């Protein structure tokens, strides 16, 4: 298995979300996984996460756009917060 860390963002004081490009047994995927942070240890992956194949990525992005629109319509986000 090989993977490349693309970016990460804090989820809370004990966890981060890491975005990685990975490959396992010849299958490529985008892995979005929660990593637990323990004092004095490297962040460890948890079972909480999602792996998306590159073939599904366009549909995944379209779904995220739909979720974003729903959040704006529900008043959870303001378009200004999205840099638009």
N, C-alpha and C positions, 0 to 999 in steps of 0.2 A: 504494500500500500504506500502510496506517496500522496503528499498534500502540500499545498502552499497557502500560508496565511495571507489573506488579502487585506482584511481590516477587522477591527473589533470595536465594540462599544460597551460601555458599562451598563449593566442591567440594574444592579444595586451594589451595595458595599461588599457583597460576598460573591457576586457573579458577573461574568462578562458574556457577551454574545460574540462568537468568532465566526467570521465568514471565510471559508477556505475553498480552494479548488482542489478536488481530490480525484484519485483514481484507484480502483480496486479490481483486480482480476480483469483488467482491460476495459472496465466501465468507468467513464468519467462522470463526475457529479459536482454540484455546488453544495457544500455542507454549511448549514447555519446551525450552530450548536451552542448551548449554554455550557460555560466552563465555570467550575467552582474554584474559588480562591481561598486557600488556607494559608495562614501565616507561616512563613518559612518554607513553603512548598511551591512548586510550579503549578499554574492553573491546570486542573484536571477536567477532561470532558465528562459530561453527564449524559444520561439517556435522553435528556430533553433536547430535541433538535429536529431538523428536517434536512433531507438530502433530495435535491432536485436534479434531474438529468438535464444536460444542455438542450436536448430536444424539447423539453417542457418549459424551458426558460421563457420564451415569448409569451406563452399562456400564463405563466406565473406572474410575469410583470403586468400583464393585462389585468389579472385578478387583483394585484396590489393597487393598480390605478382605480379599480372599482371600489376597493376598501377605502382608499383615500377620499374619493368623492363622497362616499357614505359618511365618513367621519366629518367632513366639512358640512354636509347637509344636516347632520345631527348636532352640529355646534361643538363637536369635540376638538376641532382644529379650525384655525382661521387661515385662509389662503395666504395671508401675509406671513404666517409662521412657516409656510412652505417655500418662502422665497419667491413667490409669484406676484 
